[in-house]
Amino acid sequence: MATSHPFASLTLNTDGYGACLGAHQGEDGAIMIAGTGSVGLLIKGTNQYVVGGREFPISDQGGGAVMGLRLIQQVLLIQDGIKSHSPLADVVMEHFNQDIDAIVEWSKTALPRDYGQFSPVIFEYAYLNDGLAKSLLLETANDIEMFLCALNNKGADKICLMGSIAERIFDWLSPAAQRWIVAPKGDAMDGALMMAGNEQHNLYE
């Protein structure tokens, strides 16, 4: 905000707010973003409501990073003989050259994107009927549905799913949650243009 600029005015807001504006073309509505992380956002009149989105590992349920973390935890339990064998767990162990110590060392510096890299293979193995993969996807779907319900409780009846996880989770949601889902009419760039042309969207001036 303190940076000088050559423009007549400057509008600052969040990328999530811009995405929500664009998705509903400036009308009231909500978005549920779930990629590496997650956040839900509702614009209702001049008010903005946010659920989640406080970053991994304390928040971001329904995102790829939390999904990957849960996978690693289950893989270690399988290696200890506590949980049942899973082909998906074999894929993870092969990734780490069958070395549990390598997983431990990796975890000390792993970033959200490092955990999130396992989300595509979870989807792949879930559709191959792998029990571990299916349980992880159902848990992720439950997390996303938790946020969808929170947005609905705040007044959202039209919610767009956005992000690599959210866009693929629809089939795993309950029919009750599916009825709120609508296709986005635009994107964050559309929302940014709306913010630039309307002072009411200024978060900071």
KOLROFI-789172 format. One record per residue (C-alpha): x, y, z. Coordinates in steps of 0.05 Angstrom, whole numbers, plus 5000, padded with zeros to 4 digits. Layout:
N
XYZ;...
// end
This chain:
205
500050005000;505950465012;509050354944;508650954898;505350844830;503951254767;496551104765;490651564781;488151054832;489850364859;485049804879;487449244925;483648624943;484847874945;485447404886;479846994917;475247604917;476947724844;475547004827;468847024862;466847674827;468747384759;465446714772;458647044784;459747654739;459048134798;452647814825;451947504894;455046814898;460546384927;466545984906;470145394937;477445374916;481244734928;487944634895;494244554936;490544944990;483245125000;478645705017;471245855010;468746564996;461846874991;460147564965;453247774988;451548504974;457248925002;459348375050;464747855041;465047205081;471046745082;471546035109;478145655116;484245865078;489045965136;494545555104;497444865112;498044495159;493144825207;487744955155;486644825080;482444195091;480043935024;486444154989;491843734957;497043865011;492643595067;490743005023;498042855010;499742915084;494342415102;496841945049;503941955077;501241835147;497341225123;503240955084;507540965147;502140595185;501840075130;509339995133;508739865208;503539325194;498039715228;493739845166;492239385108;496539365045;494739834988;497539884916;497340644925;502040574985;506740164940;507040754892;509041224948;514340754974;517140674904;517441444899;521941434961;526040824938;522840384992;526340795046;522141015106;527941435132;527841815066;520541985078;522242245147;527942685121;523642935063;518143135111;522743605150;523044085092;517043885049;512644465027;505144435013;506444324938;510843724956;505143394992;500243614939;504143254884;500942604906;493742834894;493342624820;495441904837;490241884893;484842044843;487741544794;487740974844;480941154873;477941014804;481740354804;477940184868;484040234915;481240254985;486340755013;485441224954;477841194960;478041335035;482641935024;478142224969;471942125012;475342485069;477243055022;470143084995;467543125066;472243695082;470044075020;462743935036;463944215106;465944875075;460244855024;455344775082;458645355119;457845795057;450645575049;449245735122;451846445107;446946515050;450246194989;445845784943;450345834881;457445594891;462845494838;468144954848;475045214828;481944914830;484944244811;481843854869;475044214873;473844144798;474643384803;470943254869;463743354846;462142614839;464542484910;459943004941;453042834969;446943004927;445143534979;451643904966;451543784891;445144194883;448844834903;454244754850;453945194788;458945314731;463045954735;461246504686;468146814687;474946794720;479447204766;481547664708;474347854696;473647994770;479948424770;477048854714;470648934755;474749154815;478449654773;471949964749;468149994815;470550314879;465949894923;470649304911;476549664944;479149315005;484649825012;485050524984;
// end
